Structures are given as C-alpha cells and as structure tokens.
Amino acid sequence: MPRLRSRVGVLLLPLLIVLTACSAGPSQRPPVAYRDGEQQVAPAPQPPKPAPVPELGPPGSDRLAWQDCAGATQEALGSPLDPALRVQCAQLLTDLDPPGFPTQGTAQLSLLSAGTGSVPLVVVNDAGGQPGTLFAAELATRMSPEMLATYRIIGMDRRGTGQSDPADCVPSADRSALVGFDPKATDRASLDRLLESVRSSSQECLLDLDDRLPAYDTWRTAADLEELRRELQVPKLHALGRGEGSRVLTTYSERYPATVGRMVLDGAPDPQLDARGRGEAQAQAAENSFDAFSTDCAARPDCPLGPDPRRTVLDLVERTRTAPLETPEAQVTAGALVRGMKLGLSDRDRWPELANALAAADRGDGAPMARIVAPLSRGSGTFPPRIDAELITTCNDTTLRIPPERTADIAADWVEKFPLFGGVSAQYLLWCGQWPVPQQPLPSPRAPGLPPIPVVSTAHDPLVPALSSRHMAEQLPSGVVLNWLGAGHGGVGRSECVTSAISRFFVNGEVPPEGTACPA
C-alpha cells in the first residue's frame, strides 16, 4: 500500500502544479454552467438597453422676444411661404465661453421659429452651409402637417454664421483665393501660394477676434443649445442635425445627457476618422454623387452636358485652370467651378440648374456658376460669406495639423484617385496648418443611457459619405440606421419615405426599424 500511495502521489503532483498555475490569476475563459450533465457557455453580457423615447413634455413658458419676420424670410429664401406658416424671429444672448471658462464676453445668436405647434424642435445645419434660420424655414415648408401642428421648428444661426455675430475676418482677396484655388495643383510651389492666403487669413482673424477666436467651435455651440433650451424653458431638447451640424448634437449628448430629447442625425461625419480620413472619404463621396448626377443627366434627352457629362466637365475644369471665366460679379476659376458643383450636388432639386450652369460655363458664360458659388466668398443678400465661419469652426474642431510638404503628397494622391474633387479636399488639410491647435477636442459619442437616435444615411451625399453615417450609428450606444438610396445632402424634407419615418418618430415616438431602406 505505501508503494501504491507513492505512485499515486507522483502521478497527482504534475496535475496539482497545472491546476495551481491555472488558478494563479483571473480566468480568461468565459464562465460555464452545468445543467443535466451538459456543459453550457453562459451568454455574453448584453449592452445596456437604450432609454425609452422621451415624452414630448410641456411647451414651456418661452422667455424670448419673438417678432414676425415672414416677409424678410420669404425674400431671403427667394420663394413664397404658406401664409398659414407662422414665422417669427428672435435673438439669443449667450456667453462666448460656458461657465467654468474665462469669459470672453457674449455673442448674439439669431433664431427663427416656423410652425404652429407648441413644442420646440431645434434644427442645426453645417457651419459652412445654409444659415440655420433659413434652414429651419425651408425645412418647415417640406414637413408634414402633423409635424407643423406639433412642433415649432427653430433654427439657430451658429456662432459666426448668418445673422448672428459674424466671424467676418478673412480678407476679401484671401476668400477669393481659398474658394478659387486650382483644384489640380499638387506641387509645393503652387501650394505655397495657397499657404500664403491661409496665413494671411489666420493672422487677420487672430487680430480681429483675438481671444474670442477659440470660442467659435462645436464644443461651445453645444452650450448655446443648452442655453436655448433653458430660455425655451423645456425639460428636454428635441433636435435635428444635418451633416456636420450633427456633431453639435452628439457633443450636446455627451455634455448634457440628462436633457437629451428626441434627436435625429440627418447624415453625420464618421467619429472614427481624423481630418485626413474624413477628407478622403468626402472626396470619394463627392465623386460618387457626381456620377449619379452625370447618369441622371445623360439619361435625359435634353441633357445640356451631352452624352458624357463627366468628360465635358473634366475638360471644362482643365480649360479654366489657365483661362478663368470673367463675369460682372466675379472671376470663375477651376476651383470655384468645383466648389460650386459640390453646392449644387448637395440639393437634388437643383441638379437641372447645376447642369445648365455648367453647360453655360462650357460655352464661356460663367455668370450662372458665379451665382451658385457666391454664398461662399461673397455672401448673399444680407447674409455674410460662409467661408469665414467654415474655416474658423473647422480648424477649431480639428486637432490634426499636417505639414505642407506632406499635404503636397496627399494632394497628388487624391487628384489621381478623385479627378474632380480630390484636390479641393486636400486643400482643407492645408487650411488649418497655421491655426492654433484646439485645447478642447470633441468628445466621442459614447454616453450610455441615451434614448434611441435615428441616423439617416444617404447613398449619394457629396458632403457626408453614407458609410460615415452608418459608423456614427454604430458608435452611438442607441443609434438606429435609416438608409436612403437617394442623392443630396440630407434626406429629411427631400425623401417622402425618410420624412414620414422621421415625422412618426418626432410626433409619435415611433422608432424606425434598424436598417430601414427608403427608395431613391
């Protein structure tokens, strides 16, 4: 027996060593459960469920001084408004820096309210796009009667845009240079000329705005929305963001998660990409959108750009690189043509106008294209040029700074890959090289416990790739993708299917099924 015990001990010793080694730290294996003699792997932990769709809540006792502005709004839009659509304007005074930051004074922001409902719905557009007040007025003309009976659609001209205190600091000559710069220029000597305009713009804005310059950004615009919510005296902020304006809402959701109401992102930048990645993705998206525009035009018997619109436009851009079109308003360069095309592609309803303007330019008449691109560098009506606010907000939101020599390599690569829009996208990387790096990077949209947030992904959006919007929905703990197979910047108000689904969400709290697809 002693000999048998000795052999057993020898056999057990290695097993005990293995067991001891395996139990020395936390197990890397999933927990297991035994039932009826069968081994079962426990289910993986599930992410927390999103909060329920918030109630609409009371209308609140508005403290803002609203006044009728239907006439001025109709004139600015250039189209008639329904007399039954109540249109009012007001001003919001907000601190340039939120509490806890050194104060740099106040900013006056313009607001517009459209609709007959009682619940505020705030809409936010791109900093370089249509001013928020006009965006709200135009959106109201395209919404369902149920939406207009339930909500007052409120647009806000973001810091430095529209009728808010403007960021009017870029010299006129530099605006023209930034908008009209050669989209095919990839050599260092040419890009150095663009860099001079960038340097001049940054110096003038630093002198003009001084310590106020960093306050024109998305982080602080989110604080403006919270100030607006308090002035409206409502418990939750119901809101819709389009394109880059969606980042204002995701930033708001990170900073003020307890007051997030019903929110929709109508196209959203990819939160996983840096400035270079977003620029390349946008160049590809613009090329795809132009292909859709080209196919649509060529399919028409009266397409003014001929059987191959892309070839016609590529030849036009190449000619205007050395022979810009002269007009009474402004010189139309190759760069202005390309930027005007992006503006025209953004609105599917304007595609016939864009095709006719390009055809006129091909015949030597640049006036129609000059009118399309005018809002960027010369402004329109009483609204200032958009490029100032776009430049300042973009650079204040972007931490990446790429050396000029590296930008030249990127430009050469993108022009090869994306013949129409690659060069312009690369130029944005050079815009911020002379600007201070922001001290407050934008947060990732990860706040837990948010209610469902539908994200519209548009197949042919020249400013926000469809994949970027889907990535935003995946990043949000409660994001829900709604796919639109159409074209243009944003689907709400343009697609009947998308508009109906979003209306049901805002009015009835009905969340669109994940992955819903709306036809073009």
N, C-alpha and C positions, 0 to 999 in steps of 0.2 A: 504493500500500500504506500509506504513512503516513496518508493521509486515512481509509482503512478502519479502521486501528488506532484512530484518534482517535474515529471514530464508535462503535466497539465499547466503548472506554473510557467514553464519555459514557453509553452505554446500561447499562453494568455498574455505574456509580457509585451510582445510587439503590438498586439491588439490594443492593450491599455495605452501604450505610447501614442498610437494613432488617434485613439479617442481623446486623449488629453490634448494632443496638438490641435485637433479639430475644434475643441471647445475653449481654446485659449482666447479667442476674440469673438466678436459678434458674427453670427452666421450670415453668410452671403446667399444662402438658399432661401427660397420662399417658404413660409410656414406650410406645414402639411397637416391634414386632418384624416383620421381613420374612422370609417363607418362601415359596419357589417363586413369587416375583413377586407375592404377596398381602400386603397390609398388615394386621396383626392387632394389636388392642389387648391389652396384657398384662392378665391378670386382676387385679382389685382385691385388695389384701392381705387375707387372712382373719384374723379374730380368733384368738388362741391357743386351742387346744382345752382344755377343762377337764381337770383331773387325773382319773385313774380313781377310781372309788368306793373309798374306803378299806376296808381289811380290818377285820374286827371287832376283831382284836387280842386279847391275853390279858386275862383278867378283872381282873388286878391284885391286889395284896395290900392290901385295904381297911384304912385306919387309923382309921376312925370306929367309935364305940361304939354299935352298933345294939341296940335293945331292942324286944321285941314291943309293938305298940300297936294290934292289930286291934280290940279292944273299944272303945277310945276313938274310933278312926276310924269304926267302924260307927255309933256313936252320933252323931258329928258329921255323917255323911252322911245319916242317917235311913233307911238301907236296909241289908239284910243283905249280908254279904260271903261269898264262897265260902270255906269253911274251908280249902280247899287253897291259897288265895292267901296266901302268906306276907307279912305286913305288919309292917314294923319302922320305928322312928323313931330319929333321932339329931340331934345338934347340930353345927353348923359354926361355928367361931370365925374371923372374918375381920377384917382391918384395915378401918376405915371409909374410909381413903384408901389407894390402891395405892402400891407403892414409888415413890419419887421425889417424892411429895407430902407436905406437912406432915401428920404423923399427928394424927388427932383421936380416937384410941382404937380400940376394937374393937366389933364387932357380933356378936351371936349369932343364927345363922340356923337355922330348923327344917327338917329334912329328913324325908321319908318314902320308903320303898322298898317296892314291891309287885311280886310275881312270883317265879318260881322259877329264872329264868335266872341266868347268871353275869356277863353283860356289862352295865355301867351304861348306861341311856338316860335322860338328864336332860330333864325337860319344864318349860317356863316359860310361865306364864299372864300375863294382863294385870295391871298393878299394882292396878287398881280392880276386878278380877274375883274369882272364887273363889280362895282361897289356894292356892298351888302344891302343898301337901301333899295337900289334898282333891282338887285337880285330878288329881294323879297316881293317887290311889286310885280315883277314879271312872273315869278313863281305862282303868285296868287291868281293870276289870270289863267293858270293851267291846272289848278287844283279842283277837286270835286266839290259840289255844293255842300256835302256833309262836312268836308274839312273846313270850308269857309264859314259854315254855320257853327262849328265847334270852336275853332281857333281864330285868334288874331295872329297873322304871320308877321313877325317882327324881324326886320333886317337891321344890322348894325354895320356902319362903315368902320372897318377895323382901324386901329392906330395908323395914322399916316395916309389913309386912303379916303377917296371920295370927299364928302363934305365935312369929315372930321378934321381936327387939326392936322394939316397936311405935312408930310415929310418932303417938302419941296426944296431940295438942296442940291440936286445934281445939275451942273451947268447945262444949258441947252445944247451946246456943241457936243458935250460928252454923251447926252441922251441919244443924239442922232448917231454918234459913233458906236455906242453899245447896241442899239437896235439894228443899225445898218451894216455892221462889220461883216466882211467877206466870210460866208459860211464854209468856203473851201480852203481858207488859209490855214496851213499847218506848219509852216516854217517858223523858226524862232524870231526872225526879224519882223515878220508880219504880226505875230502875236505880241511882240514888244510894243507895237503901236497901240494895240488894244489895251495892253497893260498900262500905258500912259493915261488913257481915258479912265481906266479903273482907278488908278492912283489919284488922278485929279478929282474924280467923284468922291472918293473916300475922304480926301483932305477937306473938300468943301463941306461935306456933310458933318465931319468932325468939328469943323469950325462953326458951322451954323447951329448944330444941335448940341454940341459939347457933351455934357454929362447926360443929356437926355437920349443920346443915340442908342445905348443898350436897351432902352425901355420899349423900343419898337420890336417886339418879338411875340412868339406864340405863347410862351410861359405867362407873360403879363396880360395878353389878350384873354387867356382863360380867366384871369382875375377880373377882367372887365365884365365877362359874362356873369360871374358871381355877384358883382356889384349891380348889374342889371337885374338879376333875379331878386335881389333884396329890394331894389326900387319898385319892382313889379309886385313885391310882397306875396310871392307864391312859394310854397314849400319845396317844390321840385322844379328843375329846369328841363322843360321839354324842348328838344332842339334837333335840327338837321344840319349837317355839314356836307359841303360839296368839295371834293378834291382835296387840295392842301388845307382847306378850311376844316376838314375832318380831324386834322391833328390838333386843332384848338379844342375840339370836343373830347378827344382821347386824353389830352392833357388835363382838361377840366375833370374828367372822370377819375384821374389819378389824384388830383389835388382836393377835390370836393366829392368823394364817392357817396356821401350821405344824402346829397341833394340831386343826384342824377335821376332824371325822369325818363320819359320815353325818348330815346335817341335813335337816329338813323344816320349812317355814313354813306353818302352817295358818291362812291369812289373814294379811295383812301391810299396814301403813299405807303409803301412797304416799310414796316417798322424794323425789319431785319437788315435793311441795306443802308450803307453810308451814302454820302453825296455822290460819289463816283458811281456806285451801283445803281442809284436811282436815276442818274443822268443817262447811263447806258440803256437802262430799261425803258426810259421815256423816249429815247431816240428810236428804239425798236417799235414802241407803241405808235409813235407818230408815223413811221414808215408804213406800218400795217393799216393805220387809219387812212393814209393817202392811197394805199392800194384799194381799199374799199370805196373811197371817193372816185378813183380812176375807173374801177369796174362799173360803178353806178353810172358815171357819165358816159362811158363808151357804149353802154347798153342802150342809151337813148339815141334815137335817130337824129336829133338836133344837137348832139354834144359839141359845144364850141371849141373843144380842145382836140378834136379829131379822133381817129380810131385808137391812138396810143397816147392818152393824156400824160402818162409818166414821162415818155420820151419828149413830148412837147415842153413840159415844164422843166425837165433837166436841161434841155437846150436853152430855154429862156433864162434860167438861173446862170448858166455858163456865160451867156452873152452879157448879162447885166453886171457880171463881175468887173468888166472893163468899160462897159458903156451903160451907166445908170440911166434910168428914165427920168426926164425932167418934167415936173408938174408945177402948177402955181403954188400948191401947198407945200410940197417937199420933194426932195430927190428920192426916187425909189431905187434902192440898191438891191443887190442879190440877197443880202442879209435881211432887208426889210421885206422882200418877197417871201422868204422862208418863214419869218415870224408872222407875217400876215396870213400865210397858209395855215399855220397852227391855230391862229384865232378863228379862221373860217371853218376849219375842220372840227372845231370844238362844238359847233352848233349845226346839227344835221339839217335844220331848216334853211341854213344859209349856204348849203352846198351849191345850188344853182347860181347864187350871187357870186360865190368864190370862183366857180368855173367861168362865168362871164368876165370877172375882173382879170383872171389870168389870161383869158383869150384876148382881152383888150391890151394887156401888157405885151403880149406876144406880137400885137400889131403896132406897138410903140406908144400906146396910151396908158400911162401909169396912174392916172387920176383915180380910177376905182380902187386899185390896190392901196394907194396912198390913204384913201378914206378908211379902208379896213384896218390898216396898221396905226392910224393916227392916235387911238387911245393910249398906246404905249408911250410914245415920245412927245406928243403934242397935246394930249388930253382931248376931251370932247365936251362941248357946251361949258357948263360951269364946273365940270369935274377935271381935276388936275391930271397930268401924265401918270400912268400906272407904274412906270418902271422904277421910280424912286422908292416907293413902298416895297415893291417886289425885291429890289436889290438889298435894301436895309433888312427887311424881315428874313430873307433867305440867308444872309450872312450872319445875322444874329442867332439864327436857329441851327447853323451848321458849324460843327467843331473841326471838320476836316479842312486842312489847308495844303494844297498841292503846289510844289514849286513850278515856276513857269516852264522850265526845261522838260519836266515830266508831263506837263499839260500838252506840250507840243507833240510828244509821242502818242498820248491818248487821242488827241485830235486827229492825227494821221490814221490811227487805227479805226476810229469811229467813222471818219469820212469814207474810208474804204468799205466798212460794213453797212453804213447807213448813208447812202449818197445824198439824200436831201436834207436830213435833219441831224446827222452825226456831228457836224462841225459846230452848229449852234448849241447843241447840248454840251459839247466840250468847253465852249466859251464860258458857260456858267461856272465851271470849276475855277476859271481864272478870275471871275468877278470878286470872289471873297478873299483872294490872296493878300490883299492889302488891309483887310479889316481885322479888328481885334477879335481874338477867339472868345466866344461867349463863356461866361462863368457859370451859367445855369443850363446844362444840357437838357434836352427834352426827355421826360421820363418814358419808359416803355409802358405800353398799355396792359398792365397786369393786375389791376386792383381786383381782389376777389369779392364775390358777393354782389356784382353788378347785375342789373336786370338784363334780359335779352336785348341785344343791339343788332338789328339788321344791317348788313353791309352790302350795298349794291355793287356788283362787278359788271362793268360794261365791256363788251367784246372788243370794240374799236374806239377806245378813248385815247386821243392823242396826247393827253397830259398825264393820265394815271393808267398804267397797264392793268388789264383785267387780273393778272396773276398777283399784282401788288395788293389789290383789294381783297383777294381771297386770303393772302397771307395775313392781312390785318385781321380778318375774321378769325383766322386760326389762332392768332396771338391773343386776341381778346378772350378772356375766360368764358364770355357769354355771347360771342359773335355768331351770327347766323348769315350765311351767304345767300344772296338773291341774284341770280345771273340774268343779265340782259344781253341778248345776242345782237343788239343794235349798235349804232355808232353815235359818237358825240361825247361831250364831257358831262357825265351825269345822266341818269335815266329818269329821275323823278321829274314829272312835268313834261317828259318827252315820250316815254313809253306808256301807253294806256294800261298795259298789264302791270308794270312796275308801280305806276302812280296809284292804281287801285289797291295793290297789295300794301303799299306804304300807308295809304289812307285808312285801310282797315286796321293797321297796326296803331296808328295815331288815335283814331276815333274809338275803336272798339277794343284795343289791346290784343288783337289777333296777330300772333307772331307767324310770319311766313314759314312754311316748312323748309328745313335745311336743304339747300341745293335747288330750290325752285328755279326753273328756267322760263324766261319770258321771250317770246319770238321777236325777231327784228322788226 
